């Protein structure tokens, strides 16, 4: 029964847009396959993992500890966290030609 709940949580886990080579969801699926084969040595207890995944998927800590608008929009660069969140949700953007030239010139 616990493995079924674990599998359903893995299916609900969001796709990792930043790290295209190693996706956390793939690692979780590999862990599930190892558990189904009976290879549990060195793997944390399933109940703890299920509880942690449920808390993260439900945004429990984000709701318990809300971040104020003053922190999310600092005076020096008020759109910084909005741009960071956008990049996390959409994945990294390929640098423009000008950005590549700027890096080349600065080196």
N, CA, C and O of each residue as an XYZ file, in Angstrom:
428
protein
N       0.817     -1.196      0.000
C       0.000      0.000      0.000
C       0.857      1.254      0.000
O       0.541      2.211     -0.707
N       1.908      1.272      0.757
C       2.773      2.443      0.814
C       3.458      2.693     -0.520
O       3.655      3.844     -0.910
N       3.821      1.627     -1.222
C       4.457      1.804     -2.526
C       3.489      2.416     -3.527
O       3.911      3.168     -4.405
N       2.200      2.111     -3.413
C       1.208      2.720     -4.309
C       1.103      4.216     -4.043
O       1.034      5.017     -4.975
N       1.092      4.585     -2.775
C       1.023      6.009     -2.412
C       2.285      6.725     -2.892
O       2.215      7.844     -3.401
N       3.418      6.084     -2.728
C       4.703      6.642     -3.176
C       4.679      6.844     -4.694
O       5.127      7.879     -5.187
N       4.165      5.877     -5.427
C       4.084      5.977     -6.888
C       3.155      7.111     -7.303
O       3.448      7.825     -8.262
N       2.046      7.287     -6.602
C       1.129      8.379     -6.950
C       1.746      9.743     -6.662
O       1.509     10.694     -7.406
N       2.531      9.852     -5.594
C       3.221     11.110     -5.293
C       4.285     11.415     -6.348
O       4.486     12.571     -6.719
N       4.960     10.375     -6.826
C       5.965     10.569     -7.872
C       5.290     11.085     -9.144
O       5.832     11.958     -9.822
N       4.115     10.552     -9.469
C       3.396     11.026    -10.652
C       2.961     12.482    -10.506
O       2.897     13.214    -11.493
N       2.663     12.904     -9.275
C       2.237     14.280     -9.027
C       3.411     15.253     -8.948
O       3.209     16.467     -8.982
N       4.634     14.736     -8.845
C       5.809     15.599     -8.690
C       6.010     16.424     -9.958
O       5.908     15.881    -11.058
N       6.297     17.739     -9.833
C       6.453     18.577    -11.027
C       7.744     18.270    -11.785
O       8.716     17.765    -11.223
N       7.721     18.588    -13.068
C       8.897     18.389    -13.915
C       9.951     19.426    -13.558
O       9.627     20.594    -13.344
N      11.190     19.013    -13.494
C      12.292     19.910    -13.181
C      12.757     20.575    -14.475
O      13.369     19.927    -15.324
N      12.470     21.854    -14.622
C      12.790     22.548    -15.871
C      14.219     23.065    -15.924
O      14.729     23.340    -17.010
N      14.870     23.204    -14.790
C      16.225     23.762    -14.785
C      17.293     22.733    -15.098
O      18.208     23.009    -15.874
N      17.193     21.562    -14.513
C      18.218     20.533    -14.699
C      17.706     19.497    -15.688
O      17.035     18.537    -15.310
N      18.028     19.702    -16.942
C      17.512     18.827    -17.983
C      18.231     17.474    -18.001
O      17.633     16.479    -18.410
N      19.484     17.407    -17.573
C      20.227     16.150    -17.617
C      19.768     15.194    -16.525
O      19.632     13.995    -16.771
N      19.529     15.710    -15.321
C      19.138     14.871    -14.189
C      17.839     15.428    -13.616
O      17.824     16.482    -12.979
N      16.764     14.711    -13.851
C      15.459     15.125    -13.373
C      15.169     14.404    -12.059
O      15.334     13.187    -11.972
N      14.742     15.138    -11.044
C      14.481     14.551     -9.735
C      13.377     13.504     -9.807
O      13.415     12.502     -9.094
N      12.398     13.739    -10.668
C      11.309     12.785    -10.820
C      11.834     11.435    -11.333
O      11.353     10.381    -10.918
N      12.816     11.475    -12.232
C      13.429     10.236    -12.729
C      14.145      9.503    -11.605
O      14.071      8.277    -11.512
N      14.838     10.249    -10.752
C      15.512      9.633     -9.611
C      14.504      8.980     -8.666
O      14.759      7.901     -8.130
N      13.368      9.632     -8.464
C      12.329      9.049     -7.612
C      11.775      7.769     -8.225
O      11.506      6.806     -7.507
N      11.604      7.749     -9.545
C      11.114      6.539    -10.212
C      12.130      5.402    -10.092
O      11.751      4.246     -9.906
N      13.417      5.732    -10.199
C      14.460      4.716    -10.011
C      14.428      4.165     -8.588
O      14.608      2.965     -8.377
N      14.198      5.046     -7.616
C      14.093      4.623     -6.215
C      12.895      3.699     -6.024
O      12.985      2.695     -5.319
N      11.775      4.043     -6.657
C      10.584      3.191     -6.565
C      10.851      1.816     -7.168
O      10.453      0.800     -6.599
N      11.520      1.781     -8.313
C      11.841      0.497     -8.951
C      12.745     -0.349     -8.056
O      12.562     -1.562     -7.960
N      13.722      0.286     -7.400
C      14.610     -0.443     -6.496
C      13.832     -1.004     -5.312
O      14.078     -2.129     -4.878
N      12.893     -0.218     -4.790
C      12.075     -0.695     -3.669
C      11.196     -1.865     -4.096
O      11.000     -2.810     -3.332
N      10.666     -1.801     -5.320
C       9.817     -2.890     -5.799
C      10.620     -4.176     -5.999
O      10.085     -5.277     -5.867
N      11.899     -4.030     -6.317
C      12.769     -5.207     -6.447
C      13.231     -5.724     -5.084
O      13.796     -6.814     -4.992
N      12.992     -4.949     -4.033
C      13.377     -5.370     -2.692
C      14.741     -4.862     -2.265
O      15.260     -5.286     -1.232
N      15.328     -3.967     -3.035
C      16.642     -3.405     -2.697
C      16.439     -2.174     -1.823
O      16.309     -1.062     -2.334
N      16.413     -2.365     -0.521
C      16.143     -1.252      0.394
C      17.347     -0.850      1.231
O      17.233      0.021      2.094
N      18.479     -1.457      0.996
C      19.665     -1.129      1.793
C      20.156      0.279      1.455
O      20.370      0.607      0.287
N      20.329      1.098      2.477
C      20.820      2.464      2.302
C      19.759      3.451      1.846
O      20.077      4.612      1.589
N      18.511      3.025      1.740
C      17.415      3.906      1.322
C      16.634      4.315      2.570
O      16.303      3.457      3.389
N      16.333      5.602      2.733
C      15.575      6.043      3.910
C      14.212      5.354      4.004
O      13.707      4.819      3.017
N      13.635      5.373      5.184
C      12.335      4.729      5.386
C      11.280      5.344      4.482
O      11.237      6.561      4.303
N      10.452      4.520      3.929
C       9.437      4.947      2.964
C       8.430      5.903      3.587
O       8.011      6.862      2.937
N       8.037      5.663      4.826
C       7.038      6.506      5.468
C       7.524      7.953      5.588
O       6.755      8.893      5.385
N       8.806      8.119      5.919
C       9.365      9.466      6.039
C       9.408     10.171      4.686
O       9.124     11.366      4.596
N       9.761      9.436      3.639
C       9.797     10.033      2.313
C       8.400     10.434      1.850
O       8.220     11.506      1.273
N       7.428      9.593      2.097
C       6.052      9.899      1.704
C       5.563     11.147      2.430
O       4.955     12.025      1.818
N       5.827     11.229      3.728
C       5.397     12.391      4.507
C       6.061     13.667      3.986
O       5.402     14.696      3.843
N       7.351     13.600      3.706
C       8.074     14.771      3.207
C       7.562     15.207      1.846
O       7.386     16.399      1.596
N       7.322     14.242      0.963
C       6.828     14.576     -0.369
C       5.440     15.206     -0.304
O       5.158     16.161     -1.027
N       4.571     14.679      0.558
C       3.230     15.248      0.714
C       3.310     16.688      1.212
O       2.578     17.551      0.727
N       4.189     16.955      2.171
C       4.328     18.304      2.709
C       4.846     19.271      1.651
O       4.391     20.413      1.576
N       5.791     18.824      0.838
C       6.324     19.687     -0.213
C       5.301     19.932     -1.311
O       5.159     21.061     -1.781
N       4.590     18.897     -1.726
C       3.584     19.062     -2.775
C       2.415     19.938     -2.327
O       1.807     20.630     -3.143
N       2.104     19.907     -1.035
C       1.010     20.728     -0.503
C       1.467     22.142     -0.139
O       0.650     22.947      0.310
N       2.727     22.458     -0.317
C       3.308     23.766      0.046
C       3.054     24.097      1.505
O       2.727     25.235      1.842
N       3.202     23.114      2.359
C       2.914     23.298      3.779
C       3.775     24.396      4.400
O       3.271     25.228      5.155
N       5.053     24.402      4.089
C       5.948     25.368      4.719
C       5.796     26.758      4.106
O       6.003     27.760      4.789
N       5.442     26.826      2.837
C       5.168     28.122      2.214
C       3.946     28.789      2.818
O       3.887     30.013      2.935
N       2.964     27.967      3.203
C       1.760     28.499      3.833
C       2.015     28.854      5.296
O       1.457     29.825      5.808
N       2.856     28.072      5.967
C       3.133     28.306      7.385
C       4.031     29.515      7.611
O       3.899     30.217      8.614
N       4.949     29.757      6.672
C       5.907     30.849      6.814
C       5.850     31.746      5.584
O       6.755     31.704      4.751
N       4.802     32.558      5.455
C       4.686     33.406      4.275
C       5.792     34.459      4.231
O       6.265     34.940      5.261
N       6.182     34.797      3.017
C       7.243     35.782      2.805
C       6.588     37.129      2.523
O       5.677     37.224      1.699
N       7.055     38.167      3.208
C       6.441     39.483      3.043
C       6.796     40.097      1.695
O       7.780     39.714      1.061
N       5.996     41.036      1.278
C       6.208     41.732      0.016
C       7.503     42.547      0.046
O       8.130     42.756     -0.992
N       7.898     43.002      1.222
C       9.129     43.777      1.362
C      10.360     42.928      1.020
O      11.323     43.432      0.442
N      10.325     41.659      1.373
C      11.433     40.758      1.062
C      11.406     40.363     -0.403
O      12.452     40.279     -1.045
N      10.204     40.117     -0.940
C      10.084     39.670     -2.325
C      10.350     40.771     -3.344
O      10.649     40.478     -4.501
N      10.246     42.036     -2.934
C      10.504     43.156     -3.845
C      11.487     44.126     -3.188
O      11.086     45.176     -2.685
N      12.789     43.768     -3.193
C      13.767     44.657     -2.567
C      13.877     45.980     -3.334
O      13.647     46.036     -4.542
N      14.225     47.020     -2.616
C      14.270     48.360     -3.210
C      15.276     48.453     -4.356
O      15.033     49.166     -5.329
N      16.396     47.747     -4.257
C      17.425     47.832     -5.286
C      17.027     47.223     -6.617
O      17.391     47.744     -7.672
N      16.278     46.117     -6.580
C      15.863     45.447     -7.816
C      14.528     44.743     -7.542
O      14.506     43.547     -7.252
N      13.427     45.476     -7.632
C      12.140     44.924     -7.230
C      11.640     43.752     -8.075
O      10.809     42.976     -7.603
N      12.116     43.605     -9.294
C      11.624     42.509    -10.135
C      12.536     41.279    -10.103
O      12.315     40.339    -10.867
N      13.548     41.262     -9.242
C      14.524     40.177     -9.212
C      13.869     38.810     -8.971
O      14.094     37.874     -9.739
N      13.069     38.690     -7.918
C      12.479     37.400     -7.568
C      11.395     36.987     -8.560
O      11.189     35.793     -8.781
N      10.701     37.951     -9.160
C       9.712     37.614    -10.182
C      10.407     37.011    -11.400
O       9.924     36.033    -11.970
N      11.534     37.589    -11.798
C      12.295     37.050    -12.928
C      12.891     35.680    -12.594
O      12.912     34.783    -13.436
N      13.368     35.529    -11.372
C      13.921     34.249    -10.934
C      12.848     33.158    -10.942
O      13.094     32.045    -11.406
N      11.674     33.477    -10.435
C      10.567     32.529    -10.436
C      10.158     32.170    -11.862
O       9.870     31.010    -12.156
N      10.133     33.156    -12.735
C       9.788     32.908    -14.133
C      10.796     31.963    -14.780
O      10.413     31.071    -15.536
N      12.083     32.154    -14.487
C      13.111     31.278    -15.046
C      12.994     29.859    -14.486
O      13.196     28.888    -15.216
N      12.676     29.736    -13.226
C      12.517     28.413    -12.628
C      11.330     27.686    -13.248
O      11.410     26.491    -13.530
N      10.235     28.399    -13.458
C       9.038     27.774    -14.020
C       9.197     27.436    -15.502
O       8.703     26.402    -15.952
N       9.877     28.288    -16.263
C       9.977     28.096    -17.712
C      11.281     27.468    -18.162
O      11.421     27.096    -19.328
N      12.226     27.346    -17.263
C      13.535     26.813    -17.641
C      14.462     27.946    -18.056
O      14.012     29.065    -18.301
N      15.753     27.655    -18.134
C      16.710     28.701    -18.489
C      16.501     29.165    -19.923
O      16.117     28.390    -20.799
N      16.762     30.446    -20.139
C      16.628     31.048    -21.464
C      17.996     31.074    -22.118
O      18.995     31.399    -21.476
N      18.038     30.734    -23.386
C      19.298     30.779    -24.135
C      19.779     32.232    -24.184
O      18.998     33.120    -24.524
N      21.055     32.494    -23.849
C      21.541     33.875    -23.875
C      21.514     34.450    -25.294
O      21.719     33.740    -26.278
N      21.256     35.742    -25.367
C      21.233     36.412    -26.665
C      22.659     36.589    -27.173
O      23.619     36.402    -26.425
N      22.790     36.943    -28.421
C      24.112     37.157    -29.010
C      24.851     38.259    -28.256
O      26.051     38.140    -28.011
N      24.144     39.339    -27.883
C      24.783     40.436    -27.162
C      25.302     39.971    -25.804
O      26.385     40.388    -25.391
N      24.565     39.130    -25.109
C      25.021     38.622    -23.813
C      26.268     37.764    -23.979
O      27.172     37.817    -23.145
N      26.325     36.972    -25.050
C      27.512     36.169    -25.296
C      28.707     37.044    -25.604
O      29.806     36.773    -25.120
N      28.521     38.089    -26.399
C      29.609     39.012    -26.743
C      30.100     39.732    -25.501
O      31.302     39.927    -25.323
N      29.156     40.134    -24.630
C      29.522     40.826    -23.396
C      30.416     39.948    -22.515
O      31.391     40.437    -21.944
N      30.094     38.672    -22.402
C      30.891     37.743    -21.609
C      32.268     37.576    -22.251
O      33.283     37.561    -21.555
N      32.299     37.451    -23.564
C      33.554     37.281    -24.281
C      34.466     38.486    -24.100
O      35.670     38.326    -23.899
N      33.902     39.697    -24.170
C      34.685     40.920    -24.020
C      35.213     41.068    -22.608
O      36.339     41.527    -22.414
N      34.410     40.682    -21.605
C      34.828     40.868    -20.212
C      35.931     39.889    -19.808
O      36.621     40.122    -18.816
N      36.109     38.810    -20.548
C      37.176     37.839    -20.227
C      38.394     38.256    -20.918
O      39.426     37.597    -20.802
